[in-house]
Amino acid sequence: MDLAFHKILKQDISTILPMIQKLMNNQLEDKVLGQRFSEMFDQNYECWGVHFEGKIIGVFGLWFMTRHYAGKSCEPDHVYIDDKYRGRGIGKEVFSWIYEYARNKGCETSELNSYVSNYPSHKFYLNEGYEIWAHHFVKKL
């Protein structure tokens, strides 16, 4: 497929919130989600749209940081491809683009989180060569 990747700017975040809401099963109000994304743009975060034939069909975020155990790292976040476009190899193309982009930014590793119940993503990430090193814990304060 002939995909294009375009950076989503902070002021345009509302264009991708519906896709994020689908990924999250509408767990948050749009206002809260929008506020959080607005803050993320100031914290080593980039947002990218996946475009096919001039239409946005997916979205993903990238976090950049240095980890003591992994070196300079790129963390793909909230990776979402519209249901109508799944099963066409788009995920592999997206991650291939991410790896090249991260290498060009000096990253040594990529790591990510996946919802425990998102079994299709687990299979995909394992096939991409990711290894399960830990559990991700969250505590509400």
For each residue, the residues with C-beta under 8 A, 3 or more apart:
1: 52 88 89 90 93
2: 52 53
3: 50 51 52 90 93 94 97
4: 50 51 52
5: 48 49 50 51 94 97
6: 48 49 51
7: 46 47 48 49
8: 12 13 15 16 47 48 49 59
9: 12 13
10: 13 37 38 41
11:
12: 8 9 15 16
13: 8 9 10 16 17 34 37 38 41 47
14: 17 34
15: 8 12 49 56
16: 8 12 13 19 20 47 49 56 59
17: 13 14 20 21 30 33 34 37
18: 21 22
19: 16 22 23 58 59 80 82
20: 16 17 23 24 33 37 59 78 80
21: 17 18 24 25 26 28 30 33
22: 18 19 25 26 80
23: 19 20 78 80
24: 20 21 27 28 33 78
25: 21 22
26: 21 22
27: 24
28: 21 24 32 33 36
29: 32 33
30: 17 21 33 34
31: 34 35
32: 28 29 35 36
33: 17 20 21 24 28 29 30 36 37
34: 13 14 17 30 31 37 38
35: 31 32 38 39
36: 28 32 33 39 40
37: 10 13 17 20 33 34 40 41 47
38: 10 13 34 35 41
39: 35 36 42 43
40: 36 37 43 45 47 61
41: 10 13 37 38 45 47
42: 39 45
43: 39 40 63
44: 63 64 65
45: 40 41 42 61 62 63 77
46: 7 61 62 64
47: 7 8 13 16 37 40 41 59 60 61 62
48: 5 6 7 8 59 60 61 62
49: 5 6 7 8 15 16 56 58 59
50: 3 4 5 56 57 58 59 60 81 90 94
51: 3 4 5 6 54 55 56 57
52: 1 2 3 4 55 57 85 90
53: 2
54: 51
55: 51 52
56: 15 16 49 50 51 59
57: 50 51 52 81 82 84 85 90
58: 19 49 50 79 80 81 82 85 90 94
59: 8 16 19 20 47 48 49 50 56 78 79 80
60: 47 48 50 76 77 78 79 80 94 98
61: 40 45 46 47 48 76 77 78
62: 45 46 47 48 74 75 76 77 98 101 102
63: 43 44 45 74 75 77
64: 44 46 72 73 74 75 102 105 107
65: 44 72 73 75
66: 71 72 73
67: 70 71 73 109 111
68:
69:
70: 67 73 108 109 111
71: 66 67 107 108 109
72: 64 65 66 105 106 107 108 109
73: 64 65 66 67 70 107 108 109 110 111
74: 62 63 64 98 101 102 105 107 109 110
75: 62 63 64 65 110 111 112 113
76: 60 61 62 79 95 98 110 112
77: 45 60 61 62 63 112 113
78: 20 23 24 59 60 61
79: 58 59 60 76 91 94 112 121
80: 19 20 22 23 58 59 60
81: 50 57 58 85 86 90 91 94
82: 19 57 58 85 86
83: 86
84: 57
85: 52 57 58 81 82 88 90
86: 81 82 83 90 91
87:
88: 1 85
89: 1 92 93
90: 1 3 50 52 57 58 81 85 86 93 94
91: 79 81 86 94 95 124
92: 89 95 96 128
93: 1 3 89 90 96 97
94: 3 5 50 58 60 79 81 90 91 97 98
95: 76 91 92 98 99 128
96: 92 93 99 100
97: 3 5 93 94 100 101
98: 60 62 74 76 94 95 101 102 110
99: 95 96 102 103 110
100: 96 97 103 104
101: 62 74 97 98 104 105
102: 62 64 74 98 99 105 107 110
103: 99 100 106 107
104: 100 101
105: 64 72 74 101 102
106: 72 103
107: 64 71 72 73 74 102 103 110
108: 70 71 72 73
109: 67 70 71 72 73 74
110: 73 74 75 76 98 99 102 107 130
111: 67 70 73 75 130 133
112: 75 76 77 79 125 130
113: 75 77 136
114: 118 121 122 125
115: 118 121
116:
117:
118: 114 115 121 122
119: 122 123
120: 123 124
121: 79 114 115 118 124 125
122: 114 118 119 125 126
123: 119 120 126 127
124: 91 120 121 127 128
125: 112 114 121 122 128 130
126: 122 123 129 130 131 132
127: 123 124
128: 92 95 124 125
129: 126
130: 110 111 112 125 126
131: 126
132: 126
133: 111
134:
135:
136: 113
137:
138:
139:
140:
141:
